[in-house]
């Protein structure tokens, strides 16, 4: 079984670039950029227009320097943005968030779904010229599954992994696992060159060490504290990339914005919507918004103020999600009624879209008089908490907006509330340490999942989940989640996922606020990369090139 994990480096971490002035719901309204976007009309595209010509060199911006280029030991977004062009996986996540076989030609299930056999390509070579073998694949899977490795939780349902032919590896599960192939399009599916990783030893993934991969680019150099360079692999087994070299630098806050404004950087995937909002008026830059699984959420705790589901539902009805989106984020996030973004719809998109619309009554974009009346009725039936509801946040722009809007919503339905603001490092402890969040009733949070499947999220509502802080318990919910996670048929799993989603939102286990798109900022002369969250797992630089004219 897979678990969902929050990673601050990849999830929406809103920059502490407070862009002045006041707006509605206690928010700080971004200035220095264009007028706010109408959040309801924000268009999400999986890709950018195709490039018309090649590019010799691109300067790309990261928000921080990777700690390591060994994604088994350090799975940061900065490392992924670099390595997704260098390393390859058994399956590949596509820009439209679907998956397809890649280093594996195919995968066949047997034994009632309890066995999965990968048949491997025979034309793949690593950057040192050696051929990829089943031994490399098996060794890589076992390394990913090792204790304390970043992807070890993806293998919790695995009972054995064996080489079963010269070009085949078979994985056996305790029960059918619908998420495993999704995981093979993520970091758990990376195939390493066993000989190279072994040769590098503990130094693998550090400056001065070669990569151990088979992708369209190879690692050309890492100057610690300055830059990382990748170049087109001349003997790449697949199609040659348009851009021949990419040099990565890193910057934060105003330095990040200035590098893009001055042309020192050609492009970047912006983690923070407020950063993108500050750049929207720049005529030399274009912005693209793509589907993502990321969301802004309120996560209630068991402290007392929000333990009653009627109070949580009342809060959800009273929140001004559109005010949060437009005043706090320049309209670059969308009011959203489920806790996972539309990038998770990697299959059965129409069914998930229809189900999403049905949730709007539980989590309206802006509360109507009827919504507020219904919320007050719920509070009256439950009884308002005797103590103020404490909202946990840090001083970052986004969380300040959310915390103020949450306080306003609670006050509008007769519940006292206050905000507890802590330093960023202490805030991060709220997610992992129950004692750290013992004094708060709800967290102004954010989340994302790596898999393009809503069921990669809803295990958070299981009775025994460490992320179910409010101790929601439902035998029906637990049974349906486990059934969905073992249902290999997409259509049947989607139907189960929709039902599970409805229960999660009705019970307000978490309270959804907005979906956060992937934001690509690019020099207007360039085009081609994916605009969706697939940029973390798909070789986006291969299609980067010159725009026509």
HELIX and SHEET records of a PDB file:
HELIX    1   1 UNK A   24  UNK A   26  5                                   3    
HELIX    2   2 UNK A   39  UNK A   41  5                                   3    
HELIX    3   3 UNK A   77  UNK A   83  1                                   7    
HELIX    4   4 UNK A  111  UNK A  113  5                                   3    
HELIX    5   5 UNK A  134  UNK A  145  1                                  12    
HELIX    6   6 UNK A  152  UNK A  155  5                                   4    
HELIX    7   7 UNK A  180  UNK A  183  1                                   4    
HELIX    8   8 UNK A  187  UNK A  189  5                                   3    
HELIX    9   9 UNK A  194  UNK A  200  1                                   7    
HELIX   10  10 UNK A  201  UNK A  203  5                                   3    
HELIX   11  11 UNK A  253  UNK A  262  1                                  10    
HELIX   12  12 UNK A  273  UNK A  279  1                                   7    
HELIX   13  13 UNK A  309  UNK A  318  1                                  10    
HELIX   14  14 UNK A  321  UNK A  323  1                                   3    
HELIX   15  15 UNK A  324  UNK A  328  3                                   5    
HELIX   16  16 UNK A  329  UNK A  329  1                                   1    
HELIX   17  17 UNK A  342  UNK A  344  5                                   3    
HELIX   18  18 UNK A  349  UNK A  358  1                                  10    
HELIX   19  19 UNK A  369  UNK A  382  1                                  14    
HELIX   20  20 UNK A  397  UNK A  412  1                                  16    
HELIX   21  21 UNK A  424  UNK A  432  1                                   9    
HELIX   22  22 UNK A  454  UNK A  456  5                                   3    
HELIX   23  23 UNK A  458  UNK A  461  5                                   4    
HELIX   24  24 UNK A  475  UNK A  485  1                                  11    
HELIX   25  25 UNK A  490  UNK A  506  1                                  17    
HELIX   26  26 UNK A  533  UNK A  536  5                                   4    
HELIX   27  27 UNK A  540  UNK A  543  5                                   4    
SHEET    1   A 7 UNK A 217  UNK A 223  0                                        
SHEET    2   A 7 UNK A 227  UNK A 232 -1                                        
SHEET    3   A 7 UNK A 245  UNK A 250 -1                                        
SHEET    4   A 7 UNK A  58  UNK A  62  1                                        
SHEET    5   A 7 UNK A 267  UNK A 270  1                                        
SHEET    6   A 7 UNK A 518  UNK A 523 -1                                        
SHEET    7   A 7 UNK A 285  UNK A 290 -1                                        
SHEET    1   B 2 UNK A  91  UNK A  93  0                                        
SHEET    2   B 2 UNK A  99  UNK A 101 -1                                        
SHEET    1   C 4 UNK A 104  UNK A 110  0                                        
SHEET    2   C 4 UNK A 115  UNK A 120 -1                                        
SHEET    3   C 4 UNK A 168  UNK A 173 -1                                        
SHEET    4   C 4 UNK A 158  UNK A 165 -1                                        
SHEET    1   D 6 UNK A 333  UNK A 335  0                                        
SHEET    2   D 6 UNK A 510  UNK A 516 -1                                        
SHEET    3   D 6 UNK A 295  UNK A 300 -1                                        
SHEET    4   D 6 UNK A 442  UNK A 447 -1                                        
SHEET    5   D 6 UNK A 389  UNK A 393  1                                        
SHEET    6   D 6 UNK A 417  UNK A 421  1                                        
SHEET    1   E 2 UNK A 526  UNK A 527  0                                        
SHEET    2   E 2 UNK A 545  UNK A 546 -1                                        
END                                                                             
